[in-house]
Amino acid sequence: MHTQVFKTTRSVTLGAVVALTIGLAGCGTSTGERTASGAGVGAAVGAGAAAATGGSMTQGAVIGGGIGAATGAATDEDDINLE
């Protein structure tokens, strides 16, 4: 039973990481800026989520950074406007 709760918590946390990364990766006006900001935010969120769930912080940072960078590169400055 404990293993199932841990897996569910981890899945929810990883889902939140993806949502936050996608939401924040659009910061910046150029593709390079959005890619860099997405990678930074994704790495931070991924490492934090991994630490909270008992996973590898390095692995979380790498995965989060990759997702954030890809999302930032795929968005246009008009897609997400936080101003």
Order of alpha helices (4+ residues) and beta strands (2+ residues): alpha-alpha-alpha
